[in-house]
Amino acid sequence: ADERPGAPGSRDPGGGPLMGVGPGSVGLGPAGLGPPGPGSGRAGVDGPAGGVGPPGLDALAGARPGVPPVGTGASRAVSGRRNPGRSGGAGRPLLVVDGVGHTYADRTPWAHTALRDVHLTVAEGEGVLAVGDNGSGKTTLAWVMAGLLRPTRGECRLRGAPVDRRVGSVALAFQHARLQVQAPTVGADVKAAGGVGRPEAEAALELLALDPVALWDRPVDTLSGGQLRRVALAGLLASRADVLVLDEPLAGLDQESRDVLVRALLDLRAARGLTVVVISHDDEAAAACDRRVRLEAGALVEDRPIGSDRSPARAEVPGAAR
């Protein structure tokens, strides 16, 4: 297998008991799957299993030169709202993180601050890579962006409205795909996750270089790690959210599967102006993004275009830690 399998879990981010809040606890999220609690130091390991997907996608016409196409005839079966912004982030502001701070177990002896005065704007059609070490606040930021976690300070808005009032409009693809793939077979899962019929589900599978004929009735427990990750993503692609947030999408995959995912994101952004935020501990997904931001100890300390020759300038970011 090309990915370490994730433990089974619930797709519903709202269900399940809360875990402990003391030092060393796993997290504060539903059923113990939330961002790391105080003392855990496991950002990007435990997180939500919920979320729905990005806008429906046309065929990959218009992919960037020199990039191998992904899929084998997805055509226009997957349809939905199109982001008007082009790749490169020239569109209008879409997702705005405005002075967001978050403290777990706030006002208790176990209070732990995960985010500190984060300001970030994601434009329509933009691809943003958010990097940082474990414990930097990346996964907490992903939860806030998806509307699954209301920050203790500041606000995250989608098209001017609080995103926590529009849960489902921002897709969250969790690192451990097994937490999202819940139906017994591939076809059933993509249909259920996307809320679509078979033609749209097949088209989404093709967009990720998966053969819908061969895999439609395949039990999900027989898939490799890379196939499982792509099946989970296909369910998200089949639905109609405005933004796709990917939490460590390449973690645990072999190089071939990583290349397929990066190529798919790049092609889909080029063809449809897909708005993407990739959460990662490294820069491997940079090829599919326009811009890199870096978190350190919960603060945004760097924000610059990918490929920029100039050195990171912390002073550019308001409130950057020094």
Residue frames as qw, qx, qy, qz and C-alpha x, y, z in Angstrom:
[[0.000, 0.888, 0.460, 0.000, 0.00, 0.00, 0.00],
 [0.442, 0.403, -0.006, 0.801, 1.18, 3.49, -0.75],
 [0.248, -0.593, 0.142, -0.753, -0.43, 5.10, 2.28],
 [0.096, -0.020, -0.868, 0.487, -0.60, 4.10, 5.88],
 [0.291, -0.540, -0.677, -0.406, -4.29, 3.35, 6.38],
 [0.200, -0.371, 0.301, -0.855, -6.17, 5.68, 8.69],
 [0.085, 0.165, 0.896, -0.404, -8.30, 4.41, 11.51],
 [0.099, -0.551, -0.716, -0.418, -12.03, 4.10, 10.81],
 [0.063, -0.272, -0.407, 0.870, -14.13, 7.02, 12.00],
 [0.261, 0.704, 0.618, -0.235, -17.23, 9.08, 11.49],
 [0.327, 0.422, 0.369, 0.761, -17.86, 11.37, 8.53],
 [0.219, -0.853, -0.370, -0.296, -20.15, 13.53, 10.67],
 [0.370, 0.332, -0.390, 0.775, -18.08, 16.31, 12.29],
 [0.378, -0.487, 0.116, -0.779, -20.91, 17.11, 14.63],
 [0.877, -0.316, -0.239, -0.272, -21.35, 13.74, 16.27],
 [0.783, 0.036, -0.485, 0.389, -19.64, 11.94, 19.08],
 [0.538, -0.798, -0.199, 0.186, -18.54, 12.90, 22.55],
 [0.181, 0.896, -0.322, 0.247, -15.88, 15.49, 23.25],
 [0.805, 0.024, -0.432, 0.406, -12.55, 14.22, 24.46],
 [0.554, -0.656, -0.250, 0.446, -10.63, 15.56, 27.46],
 [0.246, 0.932, 0.003, 0.266, -9.15, 19.01, 27.57],
 [0.597, -0.748, 0.235, 0.171, -6.24, 18.43, 29.94],
 [0.041, 0.740, -0.620, -0.257, -2.56, 18.29, 29.05],
 [0.185, -0.249, 0.933, 0.184, -1.70, 15.44, 26.72],
 [0.617, 0.415, 0.574, -0.342, -5.24, 14.97, 25.45],
 [0.506, 0.231, 0.646, 0.523, -5.70, 14.16, 21.78],
 [0.041, 0.203, 0.315, 0.926, -8.03, 17.02, 20.96],
 [0.265, 0.266, 0.475, -0.796, -11.22, 18.90, 21.51],
 [0.390, 0.153, -0.494, -0.762, -12.96, 17.87, 18.29],
 [0.842, -0.037, 0.012, -0.538, -15.92, 15.56, 17.72],
 [0.998, -0.028, -0.036, -0.036, -15.31, 11.96, 18.74],
 [0.680, -0.552, 0.307, 0.372, -11.74, 12.83, 19.62],
 [0.697, 0.350, 0.376, 0.500, -10.86, 13.78, 16.04],
 [0.068, 0.990, 0.126, -0.022, -10.38, 17.50, 16.58],
 [0.404, 0.733, -0.359, 0.414, -7.29, 19.63, 16.27],
 [0.618, 0.013, -0.638, 0.460, -4.72, 18.86, 18.94],
 [0.493, -0.826, -0.244, -0.118, -5.62, 19.69, 22.49],
 [0.130, -0.888, 0.391, -0.203, -3.24, 21.34, 24.91],
 [0.500, -0.549, 0.669, -0.021, -0.06, 19.39, 25.33],
 [0.902, 0.224, 0.366, -0.039, -0.68, 17.02, 22.44],
 [0.137, -0.657, 0.527, 0.521, 1.67, 18.62, 19.90],
 [0.471, 0.120, 0.832, 0.266, 0.05, 16.67, 17.07],
 [0.390, 0.620, 0.014, -0.681, -1.13, 19.27, 14.60],
 [0.481, 0.461, -0.562, -0.489, -2.15, 17.66, 11.34],
 [0.092, 0.105, -0.989, 0.043, -2.61, 14.22, 12.92],
 [0.049, 0.478, 0.842, -0.244, -6.05, 14.46, 14.48],
 [0.143, 0.164, -0.124, -0.968, -8.75, 16.50, 12.80],
 [0.631, 0.280, 0.306, -0.655, -12.28, 16.54, 11.44],
 [0.373, 0.049, 0.877, 0.297, -13.65, 13.90, 9.16],
 [0.391, 0.691, 0.548, -0.263, -16.38, 16.00, 7.64],
 [0.006, -0.541, 0.324, 0.776, -16.72, 18.37, 4.74],
 [0.706, 0.550, 0.444, -0.046, -18.17, 18.42, 1.28],
 [0.672, -0.003, 0.389, 0.630, -16.51, 19.15, -1.96],
 [0.091, -0.401, 0.197, 0.890, -15.64, 21.83, -4.47],
 [0.564, 0.479, -0.003, -0.673, -17.64, 22.98, -7.46],
 [0.861, 0.279, 0.424, 0.040, -18.52, 20.47, -10.13],
 [0.247, -0.593, 0.502, 0.578, -15.81, 20.33, -12.77],
 [0.724, 0.602, -0.105, -0.321, -15.86, 20.34, -16.55],
 [0.934, 0.198, 0.008, 0.296, -13.45, 18.30, -18.63],
 [0.574, -0.593, 0.119, 0.552, -9.81, 19.20, -18.27],
 [0.529, 0.668, 0.241, 0.464, -9.69, 21.34, -21.38],
 [0.030, 0.922, -0.104, 0.371, -7.27, 24.17, -21.05],
 [0.825, -0.497, 0.017, 0.268, -4.78, 22.34, -18.82],
 [0.112, -0.886, 0.344, 0.289, -1.37, 23.95, -18.62],
 [0.711, 0.577, -0.399, -0.053, 1.14, 23.02, -21.33],
 [0.343, 0.473, -0.764, 0.275, 3.42, 20.15, -20.49],
 [0.412, -0.204, 0.692, -0.556, 1.13, 18.77, -17.76],
 [0.148, -0.084, -0.948, -0.268, -0.20, 15.28, -18.49],
 [0.537, -0.311, -0.186, -0.762, -4.01, 15.23, -18.43],
 [0.180, -0.061, 0.876, -0.443, -5.81, 13.53, -15.56],
 [0.610, 0.335, 0.496, -0.519, -8.82, 11.36, -16.29],
 [0.233, -0.032, 0.841, 0.488, -10.07, 9.60, -19.39],
 [0.136, -0.361, -0.655, -0.649, -13.17, 11.40, -20.56],
 [0.059, -0.386, -0.670, 0.632, -14.82, 13.07, -17.61],
 [0.063, 0.539, 0.563, 0.623, -16.48, 15.38, -20.14],
 [0.166, -0.367, 0.118, -0.908, -19.07, 17.69, -18.60],
 [0.579, -0.407, -0.691, -0.150, -20.94, 15.19, -16.46],
 [0.453, -0.472, -0.474, 0.590, -19.70, 16.79, -13.26],
 [0.103, 0.622, 0.254, 0.734, -21.36, 20.19, -13.24],
 [0.420, -0.676, -0.468, 0.385, -21.85, 22.99, -10.75],
 [0.008, -0.991, -0.050, 0.124, -21.06, 26.57, -9.90],
 [0.748, 0.356, -0.045, 0.559, -17.96, 27.82, -11.63],
 [0.420, -0.689, -0.075, 0.586, -15.50, 30.03, -9.81],
 [0.467, 0.875, 0.119, 0.050, -15.09, 33.07, -12.08],
 [0.213, -0.865, 0.413, 0.186, -11.55, 33.81, -10.97],
 [0.783, 0.491, -0.380, 0.034, -8.66, 32.48, -13.05],
 [0.879, -0.248, -0.148, 0.380, -5.73, 30.49, -11.72],
 [0.463, 0.351, -0.127, 0.804, -3.25, 32.85, -10.19],
 [0.302, -0.520, -0.559, 0.571, -5.46, 34.45, -7.58],
 [0.081, 0.095, 0.184, 0.975, -6.63, 37.44, -9.68],
 [0.282, -0.570, -0.680, -0.365, -10.27, 36.96, -8.70],
 [0.344, -0.682, 0.044, -0.644, -12.27, 38.79, -6.08],
 [0.116, -0.323, 0.789, -0.509, -11.75, 38.02, -2.37],
 [0.665, -0.181, -0.615, -0.383, -13.62, 34.82, -1.57],
 [0.775, -0.457, -0.411, 0.145, -12.50, 33.49, 1.82],
 [0.097, 0.728, -0.286, 0.616, -11.28, 36.03, 4.40],
 [0.700, -0.377, -0.487, 0.361, -9.62, 35.11, 7.69],
 [0.014, 0.781, -0.003, 0.625, -9.89, 38.33, 9.69],
 [0.158, -0.604, 0.503, -0.598, -7.84, 38.62, 12.89],
 [0.888, -0.229, -0.311, -0.250, -8.48, 35.03, 13.86],
 [0.015, 0.471, -0.784, 0.404, -7.14, 33.68, 17.11],
 [0.831, -0.255, -0.347, -0.351, -8.12, 30.46, 18.81],
 [0.092, -0.449, 0.768, -0.448, -7.46, 29.10, 22.29],
 [0.659, -0.195, -0.704, -0.176, -8.50, 25.57, 23.22],
 [0.580, -0.494, -0.577, 0.295, -9.94, 25.19, 26.72],
 [0.135, 0.554, -0.059, 0.819, -10.00, 28.96, 26.98],
 [0.393, -0.583, 0.218, -0.677, -10.21, 30.38, 30.51],
 [0.942, -0.321, -0.071, -0.071, -9.18, 27.11, 32.09],
 [0.507, -0.693, 0.470, 0.204, -5.87, 25.98, 33.60],
 [0.692, 0.014, 0.629, 0.356, -5.29, 23.96, 30.41],
 [0.422, 0.854, 0.090, -0.291, -5.74, 26.84, 27.95],
 [0.603, -0.154, 0.530, 0.576, -3.67, 26.39, 24.80],
 [0.337, 0.762, -0.030, -0.552, -3.46, 29.05, 22.06],
 [0.727, 0.163, 0.588, 0.315, -3.30, 27.53, 18.56],
 [0.401, 0.599, 0.352, 0.597, -3.82, 30.64, 16.38],
 [0.311, -0.595, -0.216, 0.709, -2.74, 34.24, 17.00],
 [0.178, 0.768, 0.025, -0.615, -4.22, 37.19, 15.06],
 [0.456, 0.034, 0.724, 0.516, -4.17, 35.51, 11.63],
 [0.417, 0.674, 0.057, -0.607, -5.11, 37.66, 8.63],
 [0.297, -0.119, 0.820, 0.474, -5.42, 35.85, 5.29],
 [0.590, 0.504, 0.113, -0.620, -7.46, 36.47, 2.13],
 [0.434, 0.010, 0.831, 0.348, -7.99, 33.76, -0.50],
 [0.361, 0.402, -0.196, -0.819, -9.20, 35.06, -3.87],
 [0.850, 0.330, 0.271, -0.308, -11.52, 33.27, -6.27],
 [0.830, 0.533, -0.159, 0.047, -9.53, 30.82, -8.35],
 [0.037, 0.782, -0.578, 0.229, -6.43, 31.07, -6.17],
 [0.905, -0.090, -0.397, 0.124, -4.28, 28.22, -4.90],
 [0.205, -0.802, 0.402, -0.391, -2.73, 28.82, -1.48],
 [0.780, 0.027, -0.574, 0.247, -0.18, 26.52, 0.16],
 [0.442, -0.779, 0.215, -0.390, -0.12, 26.85, 3.96],
 [0.766, 0.179, -0.544, 0.290, 3.00, 25.31, 5.47],
 [0.320, -0.708, 0.395, -0.491, 4.39, 24.95, 8.95],
 [0.227, 0.244, -0.910, 0.248, 5.80, 22.49, 11.43],
 [0.491, -0.447, -0.747, -0.026, 3.75, 20.28, 13.73],
 [0.359, -0.592, -0.493, 0.527, 2.02, 22.43, 16.30],
 [0.200, -0.017, 0.156, 0.967, 2.09, 25.56, 14.13],
 [0.342, 0.411, 0.399, -0.745, -1.72, 25.80, 13.91],
 [0.168, 0.155, -0.681, -0.696, -2.25, 24.52, 10.35],
 [0.179, -0.322, -0.917, -0.151, -5.01, 22.03, 11.13],
 [0.024, -0.585, -0.551, 0.595, -6.80, 24.48, 13.42],
 [0.142, 0.425, -0.225, -0.865, -6.74, 27.02, 10.57],
 [0.182, -0.051, -0.844, -0.502, -8.22, 24.38, 8.24],
 [0.112, -0.493, -0.837, 0.210, -11.09, 23.76, 10.67],
 [0.037, 0.587, 0.250, -0.769, -11.77, 27.49, 10.96],
 [0.143, 0.278, -0.512, -0.800, -11.76, 27.92, 7.17],
 [0.221, -0.192, -0.896, -0.335, -14.25, 25.06, 6.79],
 [0.469, -0.414, -0.065, -0.777, -16.59, 26.58, 9.37],
 [0.774, -0.244, -0.584, -0.020, -16.26, 23.58, 11.66],
 [0.563, -0.361, -0.415, 0.617, -14.57, 25.55, 14.43],
 [0.019, -0.938, -0.190, -0.289, -15.66, 29.01, 15.59],
 [0.537, 0.284, -0.382, 0.697, -12.53, 30.91, 16.63],
 [0.407, -0.624, -0.494, 0.448, -12.33, 32.53, 20.05],
 [0.074, -0.700, 0.020, 0.710, -11.24, 35.79, 18.40],
 [0.088, 0.365, -0.547, -0.748, -11.81, 37.25, 14.95],
 [0.724, 0.393, 0.382, -0.419, -13.89, 35.79, 12.16],
 [0.258, -0.118, 0.782, 0.555, -13.64, 33.79, 8.93],
 [0.512, 0.536, 0.245, -0.625, -16.00, 34.91, 6.15],
 [0.390, 0.132, 0.782, 0.469, -17.01, 33.34, 2.85],
 [0.070, 0.517, 0.523, 0.674, -18.40, 35.85, 0.34],
 [0.134, -0.459, 0.119, -0.870, -18.89, 38.28, 3.24],
 [0.766, -0.439, -0.105, -0.458, -20.86, 35.89, 5.48],
 [0.423, -0.551, 0.687, -0.213, -19.50, 34.00, 8.51],
 [0.472, 0.280, -0.790, -0.271, -18.36, 30.64, 7.18],
 [0.032, 0.001, 0.931, -0.364, -19.57, 28.80, 10.29],
 [0.528, 0.361, 0.401, -0.656, -23.10, 29.67, 9.18],
 [0.703, 0.528, -0.253, -0.403, -22.45, 28.10, 5.77],
 [0.489, -0.378, 0.784, 0.050, -20.97, 24.73, 6.67],
 [0.722, 0.334, 0.597, 0.099, -20.52, 22.71, 3.49],
 [0.431, 0.900, 0.019, -0.061, -19.62, 25.68, 1.33],
 [0.117, 0.754, -0.646, 0.032, -15.95, 25.04, 2.07],
 [0.956, 0.021, -0.287, -0.062, -14.86, 21.42, 1.58],
 [0.304, -0.717, 0.612, -0.138, -12.43, 19.87, 4.03],
 [0.891, 0.214, -0.400, -0.026, -10.50, 16.81, 2.86],
 [0.632, -0.694, 0.330, -0.100, -8.96, 15.20, 5.90],
 [0.054, 0.644, -0.756, -0.105, -5.51, 13.63, 5.92],
 [0.277, -0.077, 0.954, -0.080, -6.78, 10.15, 6.80],
 [0.403, 0.043, -0.511, -0.758, -9.03, 9.26, 3.87],
 [0.321, -0.216, -0.922, -0.013, -10.55, 6.26, 5.67],
 [0.021, 0.355, 0.574, -0.737, -12.35, 8.69, 7.95],
 [0.374, 0.380, -0.063, -0.844, -14.29, 10.03, 4.96],
 [0.480, 0.135, -0.733, -0.464, -14.82, 6.91, 2.87],
 [0.439, -0.124, 0.657, -0.600, -17.74, 5.26, 4.66],
 [0.842, 0.237, -0.008, -0.485, -19.85, 3.40, 2.07],
 [0.834, -0.202, 0.507, 0.082, -18.96, -0.24, 1.33],
 [0.720, 0.317, 0.429, 0.444, -18.11, 0.26, -2.35],
 [0.330, -0.133, 0.188, 0.915, -16.36, 2.95, -4.39],
 [0.055, -0.409, -0.537, -0.736, -19.37, 3.97, -6.45],
 [0.413, -0.715, -0.561, -0.057, -21.72, 4.11, -3.50],
 [0.487, -0.533, -0.220, 0.656, -19.31, 6.27, -1.53],
 [0.218, -0.012, 0.264, 0.939, -18.69, 8.85, -4.27],
 [0.204, -0.539, -0.594, -0.561, -22.42, 9.14, -4.94],
 [0.488, -0.709, -0.490, 0.139, -23.22, 9.59, -1.25],
 [0.476, -0.414, -0.093, 0.770, -20.39, 12.03, -0.54],
 [0.130, 0.006, 0.337, 0.932, -21.19, 14.18, -3.56],
 [0.379, 0.473, 0.518, -0.604, -24.96, 13.91, -3.39],
 [0.367, 0.485, -0.440, -0.660, -24.97, 13.08, -7.11],
 [0.931, 0.210, 0.134, -0.269, -26.02, 10.33, -9.50],
 [0.872, -0.092, 0.364, 0.315, -23.85, 7.74, -11.19],
 [0.614, 0.664, 0.120, 0.409, -22.81, 9.84, -14.24],
 [0.060, -0.923, 0.217, -0.313, -21.44, 12.63, -12.04],
 [0.732, -0.564, 0.382, 0.009, -19.75, 10.17, -9.70],
 [0.878, 0.191, 0.281, 0.336, -18.08, 8.34, -12.60],
 [0.405, 0.820, -0.013, 0.405, -16.87, 11.64, -14.05],
 [0.353, -0.863, 0.306, -0.190, -15.33, 12.62, -10.69],
 [0.863, -0.282, 0.382, 0.175, -13.47, 9.30, -10.51],
 [0.753, 0.483, 0.199, 0.400, -12.12, 9.81, -14.03],
 [0.080, 0.950, -0.126, 0.276, -10.87, 13.28, -13.09],
 [0.448, -0.722, 0.517, -0.106, -8.57, 11.58, -10.60],
 [0.379, 0.480, -0.771, -0.179, -7.36, 8.88, -13.01],
 [0.396, -0.053, 0.861, -0.315, -9.53, 6.15, -11.48],
 [0.243, -0.042, -0.792, -0.558, -11.39, 3.76, -13.80],
 [0.542, -0.091, 0.321, -0.771, -15.07, 3.93, -12.79],
 [0.836, 0.106, -0.384, -0.377, -15.95, 0.71, -14.64],
 [0.631, 0.178, -0.706, 0.268, -13.27, -1.33, -12.91],
 [0.183, 0.099, -0.642, 0.738, -13.74, 0.26, -9.48],
 [0.442, -0.372, -0.173, -0.798, -17.45, 1.02, -9.23],
 [0.850, -0.375, -0.211, -0.304, -18.40, -2.10, -7.24],
 [0.605, 0.268, -0.592, 0.459, -14.98, -2.54, -5.62],
 [0.617, -0.695, -0.346, 0.128, -15.08, -2.81, -1.81],
 [0.058, 0.932, -0.216, 0.285, -13.30, 0.19, -0.34],
 [0.681, -0.623, 0.384, -0.001, -11.38, -2.01, 2.08],
 [0.878, 0.114, 0.326, 0.330, -9.51, -3.56, -0.85],
 [0.394, 0.890, -0.017, 0.228, -8.13, -0.25, -2.15],
 [0.653, 0.081, -0.243, 0.713, -4.54, 0.86, -1.80],
 [0.268, -0.602, -0.325, 0.678, -3.85, 3.94, 0.28],
 [0.072, -0.215, 0.315, 0.922, -3.45, 6.13, -2.79],
 [0.179, -0.352, -0.751, -0.530, -6.66, 4.85, -4.37],
 [0.297, -0.638, -0.665, 0.250, -8.53, 5.43, -1.12],
 [0.192, -0.481, -0.097, 0.850, -7.27, 9.03, -0.94],
 [0.062, 0.049, -0.500, -0.863, -8.41, 9.69, -4.51],
 [0.232, -0.480, -0.811, -0.241, -11.83, 8.08, -3.94],
 [0.243, -0.649, -0.491, 0.528, -12.39, 10.37, -0.95],
 [0.090, -0.394, 0.159, 0.901, -11.37, 13.36, -3.05],
 [0.064, -0.207, -0.743, -0.634, -13.65, 12.27, -5.90],
 [0.193, -0.648, -0.731, 0.090, -16.61, 12.47, -3.55],
 [0.183, -0.654, -0.183, 0.711, -15.64, 16.03, -2.70],
 [0.086, -0.196, 0.485, 0.848, -15.10, 16.99, -6.34],
 [0.046, -0.399, -0.830, -0.387, -18.57, 15.73, -7.22],
 [0.151, -0.765, -0.567, 0.267, -20.28, 18.20, -4.89],
 [0.267, 0.754, 0.277, 0.533, -20.54, 21.97, -5.12],
 [0.469, -0.736, -0.177, 0.455, -18.61, 23.81, -2.44],
 [0.266, 0.963, -0.046, 0.023, -16.85, 27.08, -3.21],
 [0.051, 0.775, -0.613, 0.146, -13.43, 26.23, -1.77],
 [0.949, -0.054, -0.305, 0.052, -11.49, 23.00, -1.29],
 [0.239, -0.778, 0.529, -0.241, -9.22, 22.76, 1.77],
 [0.901, 0.133, -0.410, 0.050, -6.86, 19.77, 1.73],
 [0.507, -0.752, 0.391, -0.157, -5.20, 18.79, 5.00],
 [0.340, -0.502, 0.779, 0.159, -1.88, 17.02, 4.27],
 [0.839, 0.367, 0.022, -0.400, -3.18, 15.48, 1.00],
 [0.636, 0.546, -0.545, 0.004, 0.19, 13.90, 0.09],
 [0.351, -0.548, 0.682, -0.333, 1.04, 12.42, 3.49],
 [0.657, -0.126, 0.725, -0.161, 1.77, 8.70, 3.35],
 [0.800, 0.552, 0.126, -0.200, 1.42, 8.40, -0.44],
 [0.732, -0.083, 0.409, 0.539, 4.02, 6.94, -2.77],
 [0.140, -0.403, 0.266, 0.865, 5.55, 9.24, -5.38],
 [0.022, 0.239, 0.761, 0.603, 3.30, 8.12, -8.22],
 [0.163, -0.709, -0.686, 0.011, 0.14, 8.85, -6.22],
 [0.233, -0.660, -0.141, 0.701, 1.54, 12.20, -5.12],
 [0.133, -0.157, 0.493, 0.845, 2.24, 13.14, -8.72],
 [0.049, -0.471, -0.792, -0.387, -1.31, 12.18, -9.75],
 [0.205, -0.771, -0.534, 0.282, -2.87, 14.34, -7.03],
 [0.217, -0.566, 0.086, 0.791, -0.69, 17.37, -7.72],
 [0.094, 0.034, 0.660, 0.745, -1.32, 17.03, -11.45],
 [0.082, -0.606, -0.773, -0.168, -5.07, 16.74, -10.85],
 [0.195, -0.772, -0.339, 0.502, -5.18, 19.88, -8.71],
 [0.190, -0.403, 0.328, 0.833, -3.12, 21.83, -11.21],
 [0.037, 0.210, 0.762, 0.611, -5.28, 20.73, -14.16],
 [0.128, -0.690, -0.712, 0.012, -8.55, 21.36, -12.36],
 [0.190, -0.707, -0.156, 0.663, -7.45, 24.83, -11.33],
 [0.133, -0.239, 0.496, 0.824, -6.39, 25.63, -14.88],
 [0.034, -0.329, -0.814, -0.477, -9.63, 24.34, -16.38],
 [0.294, -0.700, -0.608, -0.231, -12.14, 25.72, -13.90],
 [0.014, -0.621, 0.241, -0.746, -10.44, 28.23, -11.62],
 [0.747, -0.445, -0.494, 0.023, -10.83, 25.87, -8.66],
 [0.167, -0.785, 0.337, -0.493, -10.08, 27.65, -5.37],
 [0.886, -0.106, -0.422, 0.162, -7.77, 25.50, -3.25],
 [0.254, -0.793, 0.459, -0.309, -6.01, 25.76, 0.11],
 [0.862, 0.098, -0.479, 0.133, -3.43, 23.03, 0.69],
 [0.524, -0.762, 0.320, -0.206, -2.28, 22.45, 4.27],
 [0.911, 0.232, -0.270, 0.210, 1.15, 20.80, 4.38],
 [0.641, -0.692, 0.144, 0.299, 4.37, 20.49, 6.35],
 [0.500, -0.266, 0.478, 0.672, 6.45, 20.86, 3.17],
 [0.254, 0.577, -0.175, -0.757, 6.42, 22.43, -0.31],
 [0.320, 0.000, 0.881, 0.348, 5.73, 19.35, -2.44],
 [0.296, 0.663, 0.688, 0.007, 2.27, 20.60, -3.48],
 [0.084, -0.630, 0.035, 0.771, 3.64, 24.01, -4.48],
 [0.152, -0.014, 0.701, 0.696, 3.37, 23.14, -8.18],
 [0.056, -0.572, -0.769, -0.280, -0.43, 23.34, -7.89],
 [0.241, -0.824, -0.397, 0.325, -0.50, 26.66, -6.00],
 [0.339, 0.797, 0.077, 0.494, 0.25, 30.34, -6.61],
 [0.145, -0.751, 0.279, -0.580, 1.10, 31.50, -3.15],
 [0.668, -0.115, -0.659, 0.326, 2.73, 30.22, 0.04],
 [0.365, -0.750, 0.169, -0.525, 1.94, 31.26, 3.59],
 [0.570, 0.114, -0.725, 0.370, 3.81, 30.01, 6.64],
 [0.609, -0.704, -0.093, -0.354, 2.60, 29.54, 10.18],
 [0.488, 0.220, -0.659, 0.528, 4.85, 29.48, 13.22],
 [0.148, -0.196, -0.706, 0.664, 3.49, 29.02, 16.75],
 [0.124, 0.676, 0.696, -0.206, 0.02, 29.98, 15.52],
 [0.072, 0.791, -0.002, -0.608, 1.09, 33.21, 13.81],
 [0.724, 0.620, 0.231, 0.194, 1.26, 33.95, 10.09],
 [0.451, -0.684, 0.239, 0.521, 4.89, 34.93, 9.51],
 [0.188, -0.274, 0.626, 0.706, 5.24, 34.71, 5.73],
 [0.568, 0.617, 0.498, -0.220, 2.98, 35.39, 2.75],
 [0.017, 0.619, -0.468, -0.630, 4.53, 35.55, -0.72],
 [0.792, 0.442, -0.180, -0.380, 4.04, 34.29, -4.30],
 [0.876, -0.146, 0.419, 0.187, 5.45, 30.87, -5.05],
 [0.727, 0.431, 0.215, 0.489, 8.57, 31.25, -7.16],
 [0.038, -0.990, 0.056, -0.124, 9.40, 34.64, -5.72],
 [0.722, 0.343, -0.340, 0.496, 13.15, 35.22, -5.66],
 [0.078, -0.670, 0.329, -0.661, 13.09, 37.55, -2.72],
 [0.258, 0.042, -0.853, 0.452, 13.68, 36.37, 0.81],
 [0.354, -0.650, -0.667, -0.084, 10.70, 35.86, 3.13],
 [0.070, 0.369, -0.211, 0.902, 9.91, 39.18, 4.74],
 [0.263, -0.436, -0.807, 0.299, 8.21, 38.68, 8.06],
 [0.006, -0.323, -0.233, 0.917, 7.54, 42.41, 8.31],
 [0.246, -0.101, -0.564, -0.782, 5.08, 42.06, 5.42],
 [0.467, -0.420, -0.757, -0.178, 2.66, 40.17, 7.62],
 [0.320, -0.635, 0.150, -0.687, 0.83, 42.25, 10.26],
 [0.747, -0.498, 0.262, -0.355, 1.52, 40.87, 13.70],
 [0.849, 0.282, -0.434, 0.106, 4.18, 38.45, 12.49],
 [0.779, -0.606, 0.059, 0.148, 6.18, 36.88, 15.30],
 [0.383, 0.794, -0.421, 0.213, 9.81, 37.88, 15.53]]
